[in-house]
Amino acid sequence: MSSPSSRETVLGRVRRALADVPRTERPEDVPVPRDYLRVHGDRDPRETARLLAENLADYRARVHHCVPSALPETIARLLARQGSRSVVVPAGLPDSWLPAGVERVHDSAELPSHALDAVGSVVTGCAVAVAETGTLVLDASRDQGRRRITLVPDHHLCVVRVPEQVVGSVPQALEQLDPARPQTWISGPSATSDIELNRVEGVHGPRTLDVILVSEEGFLL
């Protein structure tokens, strides 16, 4: 007699767990207690933004600050430091953000994987940033593009508007996100460890993550 497959084993466990649930019951019929803390600590918007910057840096993202008028110059400097001569551009990214002289590869369904792999950097906005976890959330909006453009290039440059796109905690972030949209949650550059616990970056996504926190003069001081 052959042993059950992994699929059959898992489904069997699910069926046993649901054995006492009435067939007519729906998820909304059973309230789920949500008495956990929505955010840890009492912080104002400036302190929340500072915590985001600290946790991003702790995850080895490179964090930069600038005022809105200096954003194009900041992006140009970071692309030059990376040595990127080409950049993937989401359809809704403001054209004024990017410097002249850099080849712009526009995000599209027809963009082949080998062409995307040859691009030096990708520049995107974000949907929301979570201070307590140092996490950037992308939801494929027009200034962020398809998920694959932030996974294949070796360098991701993400722009965060402070304080309006920064929240303290994951529960607060979920309240601002549309669950029907595709989401990518990013905490630092891609990293993993081999069997000897040696850290390796760039295996599952960008090796380098630059985050620009854009705020009015003096907000983060």
N, C-alpha and C positions, 0 to 999 in steps of 0.2 A: 504494500500500500504506500503510495507516494505521500510525502509530507506536504502540508498546505503551503501555498506560495505566500510571500510577504504580504501581498495585497489581500489575500483571504484572511490572513492572521489579523491585519489591522482592521478590516471591515468587521470581522467577528468581534473584536474588542469594542468597536463602536456600537454594534447591535446589542451587546450585553449591557453596555453603559446606558443605553436608551430603553432597556426592556420595560422599565416602570413608568415611562413617559406616555401619557394618553396620546393617541394618534391625532386627536383634534387640537392638541396644544400647539401654540405658536410662540416664537421667542418673545414677542412683546407681552405675552400673558404672564410672564414671570419676571417681576422687577429685579434688576441687578443693583445691589447696594453700591453706591459710589461715594462712600464717606471718607475716602482717602484724601490726603492733602492735594490740592490742585497745584500748589507751588510751595517750594521750601524757602521760607524766609520772607521778610518784608523789604522789598527793594524798590527804589524809584526807577524810572526809565534809564537814567544815566548809569546807575549801579548795575542794572540788568545788562546794558550794553557792554559794560566793562567785564562782567562775568562771562559773557559770550566771547569776548576777545581773549580772555585768559584760557578758557576751555578749548577754543579753537587752536591756540598756540600749544596747549598741552598735548593735543592730538597731532602735533607737528604740521599743522597748516601754517602758512606764512601770512600774518595779519598786517594789514595796512589801513591807514586812516587818511581821509581827505575830504575836502568840502566839494559840493557838486561841481563847481566850476573847474576844479583841478582833476576831475575824473578822467577825461581823455588823456591828459599828460601822464597820469599815474598808470593807466593801462598801457600806454606806449612804452613807458619805462620798464614795466614788468615783462612785456613781450620781448623787448630788446635784451633784457637780462637773461631771459630764457633762451634767446637765440632763435625765436620763432619768426619765420618769414611767411607763414600762412596761418590762418585762424578760421575755425568753423563759426559761422554766424547764424544764430536763430533768426527766424523770419521777423520777429518783432523787436529785435535788439536795436536801440537807437543808433542810427548811422554815425552820429557825432561822437560816439564813444571811442571809435577805432581810429588809429592814426593812419595817415597816408603812407603808401609804400608797402603795406602789408597785404598779401593776397587774401581775399575773402572767399571762403568756400561756403556757399549758402546751404543750409540744412534743407534736405528734401528726401522724399522716399526713394528717388532714383539715385541718390548718392551711393556709389558702391563702397563696400567695406575696405577695399585696398586703397581707395582714394582717401577715405576717412583716416586710415591708419597712417597715411603719409603727412597728415596735417600736424603742425607743431603744437597748436593750442586751441582751446575752445573758450569763448567768453560768454557767460550767461548772467542773467539776473537770478532771483530765487523767489519762492513763494513765501517762505517764513524761515526764521532762524531761531533755534532754541538755545537759550543761554545756559540752562543747567546741564545740558548734555553736550554743548558745543557742536550742535548739529545744524546742517543746512538742509532744507527740504525743497525739492524741485517737483513741480506738478505738470510739466510739459506745457506750460503757458507759452505765449508767443515770444517772450523774452528769454525762454529757457530751452525750447526746442525738444526734439525727440530724446528719449532716454539714452540712446546709443551714442549720441554725440558727446556726452559727458563721461562715457566709459572707455572709449577707444583712444582718443588723443592722450598723450603723456602728460599734458599740462592743462589744468582747469583753472580758469580765473573767474571767480564768482563775485558779483556785486550785490551788496546788502544795503538797503536804505534804512538808516538808523534815525529815530527809534521805531518808525512805523512798521517795519518788517520783523522786529525782534520781540519775542515773548519769553517769559521766564521758564515755562515748563512744557513737557510733552502734552499734558491735557489741554493746556491753552492753545498749543499749536493745532491739535486735532479739531478744535472748535472753529478754526479759521480755514481748514482744508476741506475740499470737496471729495468725499470718499469715492466718487465715481471717476475721478481723474487718476491717471497713472502717477505714482509718487516714487521719488528716489530720495532716500534719507542718507546724508553724507556726514560722517564724523571723521574728518581728517583725510589725508590721501590714502589710497588703497594700500593695505598692509596685511601681511600674514606672517606666520613663523613656520620654519621647517622643523623636522623631527628633533633637531638639536637646539630649538628655540632661537634660532637666528632670525631676526626680523628681515623680511623681504618686502619691498614696496613696489607697487606698480603691476602686481600680478592680475588683479581683478578690476583695475581702473587706473586713473591718473596717478603717476608717481609723485607729482607735485601739485599742491593745491594752494593757490593764492586767493585770499579773501580780502576784498576792499570794503571797509565799513564807511559808507558815505553819510556824513552828517553836517549840519551847519557849524559854523566856526565856534569852537570852544565847547561843543557839547560833550565830547569824551575827555576833556581835560580834567 
